[in-house]
């Protein structure tokens, strides 16, 4: 396997390698942490059907392998490696569905020489040597993990905040868009998934998915590369970066759905189109706008709807920077629906007209900077950010403080004027 180092940086910065076509590695040597983070991602375009199967697959692969045939055996092996952890989960990066394998382990300086190599060998075992019986996943393990996933789906249905957010996305996205499907899949899809389909999804993942690997810690990059060269990863088609960003024509009128359930707390969720994407020149202004609108304790919605008017149990906004929209979520009394709608509109109007104080504006930017600096001490957050930037080919030339300093009032006003209400979901507990 040919390995190409396509970018070299000094120690403490990122080293990037292409292990094969469509197989990318990023190593960040650092002595900041006493542990090392290994993150492996398999990415493919999401469809209506593959999210559920791949979620089940992720759970299966960390439930048993050829040499560690049970979760107990895996747990004992992790304990032998000074309490390393292992997780597998699914997530979406724009239109791409990813299956991710994550491990955090004590680096060699604080454990024993060769710990990095042992952990890479262990991850290879988990991913490439699953517990198969006659070409299928162990039937008992498969049934247990299917039932566990079905139970997890049921618990999600009982979480009305999550449920409402998913219903809002069904209203926002076009009927033919796989973006309607949660990255975790659905219980309805799971009922039609069988063992053979899961094996087929596994083989397709290994053969066809773009692979991105991130290693952060006190490691020797050449040692990492030499070991990963032994992984059976052949050339495959890389994802087209432009295809990862989702966009759709705006609805002429907002799509609205009202649903009645026996709930104590009503949910009012709204989705606005905001045609700014991760890595765009206006991305930082969009982040500040969101924090001013409802994305922080210093926001207009938090102060005026939740605190001043006491009309919401929660009122918050969040960005979807790979699909060009912003979401508002609130928990309210059903009888206050119209008043809350009016107040949300008023907060957006304030942003459009620059009606927020310099003190509030500066506090929001200071809070964002503090959040970012705090996240740099969270190894999982750092690795996830590195992975997303690698998949999307995004590189920010300036530090966060400099970028936030350039966001002014006019930029917020201009962006707020581009927001267009596209979807409304109201979960009403009343009759």
C-alpha positions as CSV (number, residue, x, y, z in Angstrom):
1,X,0.0,0.0,0.0
2,X,1.5,3.3,-1.0
3,X,1.4,6.0,1.7
4,X,1.6,9.7,0.7
5,X,2.3,12.4,3.2
6,X,0.6,15.3,1.5
7,X,1.3,17.9,4.2
8,X,4.0,18.1,6.8
9,X,4.0,20.4,9.8
10,X,6.3,20.6,12.9
11,X,5.5,18.7,16.1
12,X,2.5,20.1,17.9
13,X,0.7,20.6,14.6
14,X,-1.2,18.3,12.3
15,X,0.4,15.8,10.0
16,X,-1.8,14.5,7.2
17,X,-1.4,11.4,5.2
18,X,-3.2,9.6,2.4
19,X,-3.0,5.9,3.1
20,X,-4.9,4.9,0.0
21,X,-7.3,6.6,-2.3
22,X,-10.2,7.7,-0.1
23,X,-8.4,6.7,3.1
24,X,-7.1,9.7,5.0
25,X,-5.1,10.0,8.2
26,X,-4.5,13.0,10.4
27,X,-2.0,12.8,13.3
28,X,-1.6,15.6,15.9
29,X,1.4,14.9,18.1
30,X,1.0,16.7,21.4
31,X,2.0,16.3,25.1
32,X,-1.0,18.3,26.3
33,X,-2.9,15.2,27.3
34,X,-2.0,12.1,29.3
35,X,-4.2,10.0,27.0
36,X,-4.3,9.4,23.3
37,X,-7.4,9.6,21.1
38,X,-8.1,7.3,18.2
39,X,-11.1,8.1,16.0
40,X,-12.0,6.1,12.9
41,X,-14.8,7.1,10.6
42,X,-16.5,5.3,7.7
43,X,-18.6,7.7,5.5
44,X,-21.1,7.1,2.7
45,X,-24.0,9.1,1.4
46,X,-27.0,8.7,3.6
47,X,-30.2,7.1,2.1
48,X,-33.6,6.4,3.6
49,X,-32.6,2.8,4.3
50,X,-28.9,2.7,5.3
51,X,-28.9,4.7,8.6
52,X,-30.8,2.1,10.6
53,X,-28.8,-0.9,9.4
54,X,-25.5,1.0,10.0
55,X,-26.5,1.9,13.5
56,X,-27.2,-1.8,14.3
57,X,-23.9,-2.6,12.6
58,X,-22.0,-0.2,14.9
59,X,-23.4,-1.8,18.0
60,X,-22.6,-5.3,16.7
61,X,-19.0,-4.6,16.0
62,X,-18.2,-3.6,19.6
63,X,-20.2,-6.5,21.0
64,X,-17.8,-9.3,20.0
65,X,-15.0,-10.2,17.6
66,X,-13.1,-13.3,16.6
67,X,-10.6,-13.1,19.4
68,X,-12.9,-11.3,21.9
69,X,-16.2,-13.1,21.3
70,X,-18.3,-11.3,23.9
71,X,-18.7,-7.8,25.5
72,X,-17.2,-9.3,28.7
73,X,-14.1,-10.4,26.8
74,X,-13.8,-7.0,25.2
75,X,-14.2,-5.3,28.6
76,X,-11.5,-7.4,30.1
77,X,-9.1,-6.6,27.2
78,X,-9.8,-2.9,27.7
79,X,-9.1,-3.2,31.4
80,X,-5.8,-4.9,30.6
81,X,-4.9,-1.8,28.6
82,X,-5.0,0.4,31.7
83,X,-8.8,1.1,31.4
84,X,-9.0,2.1,27.8
85,X,-12.4,2.8,26.4
86,X,-14.1,1.8,23.2
87,X,-17.2,3.2,21.6
88,X,-19.0,2.9,18.2
89,X,-21.8,5.2,17.1
90,X,-23.3,6.8,14.0
91,X,-23.5,10.5,13.1
92,X,-24.0,12.6,10.1
93,X,-21.7,15.1,8.4
94,X,-23.9,17.0,6.0
95,X,-25.4,14.4,3.6
96,X,-22.9,11.8,4.6
97,X,-23.7,9.0,7.1
98,X,-20.7,8.0,9.3
99,X,-20.0,5.0,11.4
100,X,-17.4,6.0,14.0
101,X,-15.1,3.9,16.2
102,X,-13.5,5.8,19.1
103,X,-11.0,4.8,21.7
104,X,-9.2,6.8,24.4
105,X,-6.2,5.2,26.1
106,X,-3.3,6.1,28.4
107,X,-0.2,7.0,26.3
108,X,3.0,5.1,26.5
109,X,4.7,7.5,29.0
110,X,2.1,6.8,31.6
111,X,1.5,3.1,30.9
112,X,4.0,0.9,29.1
113,X,6.0,1.0,25.9
114,X,4.0,-0.2,22.9
115,X,0.5,0.7,24.3
116,X,-0.2,2.7,21.1
117,X,0.6,-0.4,19.0
118,X,-1.6,-2.6,21.2
119,X,-4.5,-0.2,20.9
120,X,-4.2,0.0,17.1
121,X,-4.1,-3.8,16.9
122,X,-7.2,-4.0,19.1
123,X,-9.1,-1.5,17.0
124,X,-8.1,-3.4,13.8
125,X,-9.5,-6.6,15.4
126,X,-12.8,-4.9,16.3
127,X,-13.4,-3.4,12.9
128,X,-12.0,-6.1,10.6
129,X,-12.6,-9.3,12.4
130,X,-16.2,-9.4,13.6
131,X,-17.7,-12.5,15.2
132,X,-19.3,-14.2,12.2
133,X,-20.9,-17.7,12.2
134,X,-21.3,-19.3,8.8
135,X,-20.9,-15.9,7.1
136,X,-23.5,-14.1,9.3
137,X,-23.2,-12.2,12.6
138,X,-23.6,-14.5,15.6
139,X,-27.4,-15.0,15.7
140,X,-27.7,-14.6,19.5
141,X,-25.6,-11.4,19.5
142,X,-27.5,-10.0,16.5
143,X,-30.8,-10.5,18.2
144,X,-29.7,-9.0,21.4
145,X,-28.3,-5.9,19.7
146,X,-31.4,-5.6,17.5
147,X,-33.6,-5.7,20.6
148,X,-31.4,-3.2,22.4
149,X,-31.6,-0.8,19.5
150,X,-35.4,-1.2,19.3
151,X,-35.6,-0.3,23.0
152,X,-33.4,2.7,22.4
153,X,-35.8,3.9,19.7
154,X,-38.7,3.5,22.1
155,X,-37.0,5.6,24.7
156,X,-36.4,8.3,22.1
157,X,-40.1,8.4,21.3
158,X,-40.7,9.0,25.0
159,X,-38.4,12.1,24.8
160,X,-40.8,14.6,23.5
161,X,-38.2,17.3,22.9
162,X,-36.3,15.0,20.6
163,X,-39.5,13.7,19.0
164,X,-40.6,17.2,18.2
165,X,-37.3,18.1,16.7
166,X,-37.5,15.1,14.4
167,X,-41.1,15.9,13.4
168,X,-39.9,19.5,12.6
169,X,-37.2,18.1,10.2
170,X,-39.9,16.1,8.4
171,X,-41.7,19.3,7.7
172,X,-38.6,21.2,6.8
173,X,-37.0,18.8,4.3
174,X,-38.4,17.9,1.0
175,X,-40.3,14.6,0.8
176,X,-37.6,13.0,-1.4
177,X,-34.7,14.0,0.9
178,X,-33.0,11.4,3.0
179,X,-32.2,14.2,5.4
180,X,-35.6,13.5,6.8
181,X,-34.2,10.3,8.2
182,X,-32.4,10.6,11.6
183,X,-28.8,9.5,11.4
184,X,-29.7,6.9,14.1
185,X,-32.4,5.4,11.9
186,X,-35.9,4.5,13.1
187,X,-37.7,1.6,14.8
188,X,-40.0,1.2,11.7
189,X,-36.9,0.5,9.5
190,X,-35.4,-1.8,12.0
191,X,-38.3,-4.2,11.8
192,X,-37.4,-5.0,8.2
193,X,-33.6,-5.4,8.7
194,X,-32.3,-9.0,8.9
195,X,-28.9,-10.5,9.6
196,X,-27.9,-10.9,5.9
197,X,-28.6,-7.2,5.2
198,X,-26.4,-6.3,8.2
199,X,-23.6,-8.4,6.8
200,X,-24.0,-6.8,3.3
201,X,-23.9,-3.3,4.9
202,X,-20.7,-4.3,6.7
203,X,-19.0,-5.5,3.6
204,X,-20.0,-2.4,1.7
205,X,-18.7,-0.2,4.5
206,X,-15.3,-1.8,4.4
207,X,-15.0,-1.8,0.6
208,X,-16.7,1.5,-0.4
209,X,-16.8,4.0,2.4
210,X,-14.4,6.9,2.6
211,X,-12.2,6.4,5.7
212,X,-10.9,9.1,7.9
213,X,-8.7,8.4,10.9
214,X,-7.6,10.9,13.5
215,X,-5.0,10.3,16.1
216,X,-4.2,12.9,18.8
217,X,-1.7,12.4,21.6
218,X,2.0,12.0,22.5
219,X,2.7,9.7,19.6
220,X,5.3,9.2,16.9
221,X,3.5,9.8,13.5
222,X,5.7,7.3,11.6
223,X,4.8,4.6,14.1
224,X,1.1,5.3,13.6
225,X,1.5,5.3,9.8
226,X,3.5,2.0,9.8
227,X,0.9,0.3,11.9
228,X,-2.1,1.6,9.9
229,X,-0.4,0.4,6.7
230,X,-1.2,-3.1,7.9
231,X,-5.0,-2.4,8.0
232,X,-6.8,-4.0,5.0
233,X,-8.0,-0.7,3.4
234,X,-7.8,-0.6,-0.4
235,X,-8.5,2.3,-2.7
236,X,-12.1,3.5,-2.8
237,X,-14.0,6.5,-4.2
238,X,-13.6,9.6,-2.1
239,X,-16.7,11.7,-1.3
240,X,-17.3,14.8,-3.3
241,X,-17.0,17.6,-0.8
242,X,-19.6,19.8,-2.6
243,X,-22.1,17.1,-2.3
244,X,-21.9,17.1,1.5
245,X,-23.6,20.5,1.8
246,X,-27.3,20.2,1.6
247,X,-29.6,22.9,0.1
248,X,-33.1,23.0,-1.1
249,X,-35.5,25.6,-2.6
250,X,-37.4,27.6,0.0
251,X,-41.1,26.8,0.6
252,X,-43.4,29.6,-0.5
253,X,-45.3,29.3,2.8
254,X,-44.0,27.6,6.0
255,X,-45.0,24.0,6.3
256,X,-46.9,23.6,9.6
257,X,-48.0,20.5,11.5
258,X,-50.0,20.4,14.8
259,X,-50.1,17.1,16.7
260,X,-52.0,16.4,19.9
261,X,-50.6,14.1,22.6
262,X,-51.2,13.7,26.3
263,X,-48.2,15.7,27.4
264,X,-47.8,18.1,30.3
265,X,-45.5,20.5,28.4
266,X,-46.3,21.6,24.8
267,X,-43.5,21.9,22.3
268,X,-43.2,24.6,19.7
269,X,-40.4,24.2,17.2
270,X,-39.5,26.4,14.2
271,X,-37.0,26.0,11.3
272,X,-35.6,29.0,9.4
273,X,-33.6,28.8,6.2
274,X,-30.3,30.7,6.6
275,X,-28.1,30.2,3.5
276,X,-24.7,30.3,5.2
277,X,-22.6,27.1,5.6
278,X,-19.7,25.9,7.7
279,X,-16.5,27.4,6.4
280,X,-18.2,30.3,4.6
281,X,-16.9,33.8,5.0
282,X,-20.1,34.6,7.0
283,X,-19.9,31.5,9.1
284,X,-18.6,33.3,12.2
285,X,-21.3,35.9,12.0
286,X,-23.9,33.2,11.8
287,X,-22.5,31.6,15.0
288,X,-22.7,35.0,16.8
289,X,-26.3,35.5,15.4
290,X,-27.4,32.2,16.8
291,X,-25.9,32.9,20.2
292,X,-27.7,36.3,20.2
293,X,-31.0,34.9,19.1
294,X,-31.4,31.9,21.4
295,X,-28.1,29.9,21.5
296,X,-26.9,31.1,24.9
297,X,-27.9,32.4,28.3
298,X,-27.2,35.9,27.0
299,X,-29.6,35.6,24.1
300,X,-32.7,37.6,23.4
301,X,-35.0,34.6,23.6
302,X,-33.6,33.4,26.9
303,X,-33.8,36.9,28.5
304,X,-37.1,38.1,27.0
305,X,-39.2,34.9,26.6
306,X,-37.9,32.6,29.4
307,X,-36.7,35.1,32.1
308,X,-38.7,38.3,31.6
309,X,-42.1,36.9,30.4
310,X,-41.7,33.5,32.1
311,X,-43.5,31.9,29.1
312,X,-41.1,29.0,28.4
313,X,-39.6,26.1,30.3
314,X,-36.8,26.4,27.7
315,X,-36.3,28.6,24.6
316,X,-33.2,28.0,22.5
317,X,-31.9,28.1,19.0
318,X,-29.2,26.0,17.3
319,X,-27.5,25.9,13.9
320,X,-27.5,23.3,11.2
321,X,-24.4,24.7,9.3
322,X,-24.2,21.9,6.8
323,X,-27.8,22.2,5.6
324,X,-28.3,26.0,5.8
325,X,-30.9,26.4,8.5
326,X,-31.5,27.4,12.1
327,X,-33.8,25.7,14.5
328,X,-35.8,27.2,17.4
329,X,-37.0,24.8,20.2
330,X,-39.3,25.8,23.0
331,X,-41.2,24.1,25.8
332,X,-44.3,26.0,26.7
333,X,-47.9,25.9,28.0
334,X,-50.2,25.2,25.1
335,X,-52.4,28.2,25.9
336,X,-49.5,30.6,25.3
337,X,-48.7,29.5,21.8
338,X,-49.7,32.7,20.0
339,X,-47.9,34.9,22.5
340,X,-44.7,32.9,22.3
341,X,-44.9,32.9,18.5
342,X,-45.2,36.7,18.6
343,X,-42.2,37.1,21.0
344,X,-40.0,34.9,18.8
345,X,-40.9,37.1,15.8
346,X,-40.0,40.2,17.9
347,X,-36.6,38.8,18.8
348,X,-35.8,38.2,15.2
349,X,-37.0,41.7,14.3
350,X,-34.6,43.1,16.9
351,X,-31.7,41.3,15.3
352,X,-32.7,42.6,11.9
353,X,-32.7,46.1,13.1
354,X,-29.7,45.9,15.4
355,X,-31.7,46.4,18.5
356,X,-29.3,44.8,21.0
357,X,-26.8,46.5,23.3
358,X,-23.0,46.6,22.8
359,X,-22.7,45.0,26.2
360,X,-24.9,42.0,25.2
361,X,-23.1,41.8,21.8
362,X,-19.7,41.7,23.4
363,X,-20.7,39.3,26.1
364,X,-22.0,36.8,23.6
365,X,-18.7,36.9,21.7
366,X,-16.7,36.6,24.9
367,X,-18.9,33.6,25.9
368,X,-18.3,31.9,22.5
369,X,-14.6,32.4,22.8
370,X,-14.6,30.9,26.3
371,X,-16.6,27.9,25.1
372,X,-14.2,27.3,22.3
373,X,-11.1,27.5,24.6
374,X,-12.8,25.2,27.0
375,X,-13.5,22.7,24.3
376,X,-9.8,22.6,23.5
377,X,-9.3,20.8,26.8
378,X,-11.8,18.1,25.7
379,X,-10.0,15.6,23.6
380,X,-13.1,14.1,22.2
381,X,-14.3,17.5,21.0
382,X,-11.0,18.3,19.5
383,X,-10.9,14.9,17.6
384,X,-14.5,15.4,16.4
385,X,-13.7,18.9,15.1
386,X,-10.5,17.6,13.3
387,X,-12.5,14.9,11.7
388,X,-15.2,17.2,10.4
389,X,-12.7,19.6,9.0
390,X,-10.8,16.8,7.3
391,X,-13.9,15.3,5.7
392,X,-15.1,18.8,4.5
393,X,-11.7,20.0,3.5
394,X,-12.2,23.1,5.7
395,X,-9.2,25.0,7.1
396,X,-9.6,28.3,9.0
397,X,-6.6,30.6,8.5
398,X,-7.2,32.8,11.5
399,X,-7.7,32.0,15.2
400,X,-11.2,32.1,16.7
401,X,-10.6,35.3,18.7
402,X,-9.6,37.2,15.5
403,X,-12.5,35.8,13.6
404,X,-15.0,36.8,16.3
405,X,-13.6,40.2,16.6
406,X,-14.4,40.9,12.9
407,X,-18.1,40.2,13.4
408,X,-19.9,43.5,13.7
409,X,-23.5,44.6,14.2
410,X,-24.2,45.2,10.5
411,X,-23.2,41.6,9.7
412,X,-25.7,40.3,12.2
413,X,-28.4,42.6,10.8
414,X,-27.7,41.4,7.2
415,X,-27.8,37.7,8.1
416,X,-31.0,38.1,10.2
417,X,-32.7,39.7,7.2
418,X,-31.9,36.5,5.2
419,X,-33.7,34.2,7.7
420,X,-37.0,32.8,6.3
421,X,-39.4,30.8,8.4
422,X,-39.9,27.4,6.6
423,X,-41.4,24.9,9.0
424,X,-43.4,24.8,12.3
425,X,-44.2,21.9,14.5
426,X,-46.5,22.2,17.5
427,X,-46.9,19.3,19.9
428,X,-50.1,20.3,21.8
429,X,-51.0,18.8,25.1
430,X,-54.4,20.4,25.0
431,X,-57.6,19.3,23.3
